[in-house]
């Protein structure tokens, strides 16, 4: 009887090794060999759409590390890149399970940090930043804000990735831009989706305090105030200095929010001088001015974009934000034209489609509105919407960056 | 006779065309031979049961405060185009299986003449089941989840839909209604809802009720403008159902009731008199009978100048 059980267990163990189940990870060394030979899709295919990232992470730490060292000192730099690129692409495949996927990215970064930076590593770092931006994991990117608790205390070393990237490539402006995009994302608010025009009362002299009442009401008011009121820089600096001296609580909160956005302006401006970040900076600066209810300054930024880039993502956003601005100014015809121009750049993009349809519909142009929505919802290849991806920084560049990384690894 | 004035809570819509007229836009009042005819769907309930047998003399209708003469009251069995919106974003992952089950159950209550389409919302709005017979609803088990929530955009996409003249459009959105990535805000939903032919019901689910929510706290911004959404639904004649209502009676039971209202509603037809044709027309429907009734009708419509 004991023989039977031993035999059965042996058979099961052998079968499990040869025919791994759908949720298990195939032999890692073989996959890395495939990846090294440039058979990228074949190497990743066995992981499936839902790779078991937990087990993959364990295998990378053991078998992956051994695989990197196995080919000897001459090959180790290349193998580090191969293993890190494989881990990064696996993380992208399992992005829906980001809590596990982030560890693969950090593992890849750690492997690369084991040696001096290689040219292809710059692309790897750019792609990894894009991926983390796509996952909206700002803590992994830029660390915790001062005093904030970590909602995921099990993140281990997966924190402040940008510091690693910047130390590896101190000359890379796009990492610094990513840090400012984190700052932009952390201040994301209602104003991002509801552009306003300047309120003359809010941008000239401090208003008298008009808020009185229980503290809870003040706090409730503050949310509205921080969304709706914008001050010019000088007024914001004055009011943010203190609650009681010049204005009321609402003004104080709104001034702090305004000041935060003015600081964002300061942070984006240096990127206008750098060729490879210029177009992106114009779009983001313009959007920040839009949030500050400064339509003229915003328009000036958007006008530069078409002459600087052929990137449909940025071209779309420039038109889309222009339309939002025109809509806020109640220039309906111009807004409709700008939305339509945006849709010529990225056909069926949901943001311009929905915004345009709502504008048409509420203006009694119902048939046009129906057609715009129906086109946006037409089944077919998904259209990546630049507005939806805007908070995700460079995530829209992921396919380009990975293609370049693969090319550099050949 | 005691006049019963009941707050208008849930509507079954304005159909801006009388059945005997040629096909035209379904919301805007119809101009024909110099005459505008407005149709208003009204459901009347007493003690949770539909009230039948009402005639024109039982209703009183005011258009922008001006009492109108109701020229006809019909009780019409109009087929329904139902749009079910499922929130499949990361924040509802703990309850998504229940929502999918509810969607299937809702499909079972529809009649052969009714049609169903299913939209999902995550970072995007997807039409995963185009409008078709409810019986042909495919399995929703493999519908993926995760991502941010484009709740407002999904609601607007559903509200702006062409509906055949001989049908009515009902939208049931099951969502936590916490928006993160829509291009529109809640007031924009309200503006569109006020002009839409559809009746909107939002079943607000509590993503934390299962204890399995994968809500992503690093998402910087969330818009929870429930009051405006409540107003938006009410303007269509629908309702925002709060999570406690959801857990007490369940989406499916709520939907059954909504369908009952639909199927047992009256259609009041009148030619507006004494009011300017253009702009927003506030409607108020009351009963002249004594008793405690709940009257559900659209709050108004936009007329063309």
Interface residues (C-beta under 8 A of the other chain):
Chain A: X96 X136 X137 X138 X139 X151 X185 X186 X187 X188 X189 X190 X192 X193 X194 X350 X351 X352 X354 X355 X357 X358 X361 X362 X364 X366 X367 X369 X370 X373 X374 X376 X377 X378 X379 X382 X385 X387 X388 X391
Chain B: X25 X27 X28 X119 X123 X124 X125 X126 X127 X130 X144 X146 X148 X150 X153 X156 X157 X160 X161 X162 X181 X182 X183 X184 X185 X188 X191 X192 X195 X196 X216 X217 X218 X219 X220 X221 X223 X302 X304
